[in-house]
Amino acid sequence: MFLDLLRRRNPAFLAAAADLHRNGDLPANCYALDLDTVAANATAIRREADRHGLSVYAMTKQVGRNPDFCRTIRAAGITEAVGVDLQCALADWHGGLGIGHVGHLVQIPRHEAATAAALAPAHWTVFNDTKAAEAAAASAAAGREQALLARIMAPGDRFYRGHEGGFAAEEIVAVADRLDALPGARFAGVTSFPTQLFDSAAGRVVPTPNLDTLRTAAAALRAAGRGQIEINAPGTTSVAVLGMLAEAGATQVEPGHGLTGTTPWHAVTDLVEEPAVLYVSEVSHLWGGRAYVFGGGLYVDPVLGLGDTRALIVPAGGGLDDAYLVDVEMPAPEAIDYYAMADVSNAPAVAPGDTVLFGFRPQAFVTRALTAGVTGVRSGAPAVPGVWAADGSTPLRLDDIDTRTHAVGSTGRQS
């Protein structure tokens, strides 16, 4: 779906990626990010959020916590991130973003609470009293008071399998009192996930019961005499849902795929955000009427189901007008994705080294792919400022390796 979207709404990015791969600036097994479009998307989200008084925390896991991506959205006005886990928060911090939220979806392990506290997160989600005590103690030791969000759940709420957990929503007033009593912490509000999801029958994003659970809990807290209650409402976030979330009482939103125009809603409707991510590979070899294409990042987020996959193969020396649109057999989910197999029975000129471009909804952080921002697509002068590993760190390059000593990096070199 997203390859068709790229071809229609951002063909210049496809062309730039093909040229940059051909020149050796974009490697195979790499998620490329159109930073010009990311900036425009982030600006649109920031502007609409400001109109509704919403705090915005960026989710960066889907693009591998790419530091150039982080710097781009910061310049566009989204200055804080949500760390889906502690590693995500650390990468975002190193990428120049403040930490707006930790602990959700993944709680902070007990011996790493001090590390999380050192990041001075604006909000820290806890699922139970034990985790609240750990967060409070670490924050007190760091000399600060931590605002805690309580993850809550009620009968009928919707969770992805393996995401369950939290305080009973009907006990939220007592929970808030207990969190306030912890030295080094204070109760700040409530959260859940997902609070909205794409409904394929309706063709749009709709609230889940979780959002009403948050709203009911906030009402109970206000009735008990509490004032400002933060309502953190993540899930399928784009400009199109911010008004609905504000009307429901949300105060914090966490766009992720909205920043790259790859939410499920973007797949079927032209929303404000434009597509800004693609996967770059190349043909390794030919066998049996198929082109074997390098993998490593062929994890397709299954939120839209596992449908057929297609790719563009751009022959060496050619452009998009010369590209072949081919069907691709992806590796089975239980297999290691060394290669995908493209049917080139009707693409006789395909050869090893040709560029292969995919458009799908990524989750780069669970892969062994690289990520790279691309600047200048809109001005016609595309360039790659850096290539990064899927955890946001810099991958090794040839000049980092001293073949005489087997040392890595400048500190390991010997004269």
Helices and strands as residue ranges (DSSP letters): H 2-9, H 11-22, E 30-34, H 35-52, E 55-59, G 61-63, H 67-75, E 80-82, H 86-94, E 98-102, G 110-112, H 113-118, E 123-126, H 129-141, E 146-153, E 167-168, G 169-171, H 172-180, E 185-191, E 196-199, E 204-207, H 209-223, E 230-232, H 239-247, E 252-253, G 257-260, H 264-268, E 277-287, E 290-294, G 302-304, E 309-314, G 320-322, E 324-329, E 339-343, E 355-358, G 364-366, E 370-374, E 387-389, G 398-400, E 401-402, E 407-408, G 410-412
